Amino acid sequence: MKKYLEWLNAVVLLMMLVITVLSVTLRVVLKIPASWTESLAQYSFIFLVFIGSAAVMRDEGHITITFFVDRLSPLLQKLLRIVGRLLILSFVVMFSLGALQATKLNWGTSLPTVSWMRISYMYMVLFASGVIMTFYLLLNLYEDIFGRKRDAASTGGST
């Protein structure tokens, strides 16, 4: 699933590039104001961030500061990881439920500059990324509790 998220992120990044180049070309070269390109670029950036966030959750690729944790015993490190995951999990679940509710509330609302783009599409991406992050958090939590060995090479960085 991570590979698919990375490919999807690459497509969104390409879309954002094309939209931005189009925006500059229309505005600077052709002197045509195109506010719809700004809206689409903003949405594609939001999609990029949240899809990417979900993709790196499995490998724990988010930025971490482990200065104090590295000095603890392996048992305390494991306990701290489990507690941390549970705290993050509670946030991600609330985030996902909020995104689902916002999707429902904004289903009929379009962007002012792009009539075919619904505001709910953004919230759907947030909800989907939250569900994927929840899945990866639960998977990592399971592996922590049942003793899978974790090292920097397999996680993409330190935890």
Secondary structure, DSSP 8 states (H G I E B T S, - for coil): -HHHHHHHHHHHHHHHHHHHHHHHIIIIIS----HHHHHHHHHHHHHHHHHHHHHHHTTT-S----TTGGGS-HHHHHHHHHHHHHHHHHHHHHHHHHHHHHHHHTTT-B-SS-TT-BHHHHHHHHHHHHHHHHHHHHHHHHHHHTT----HHHHTS--
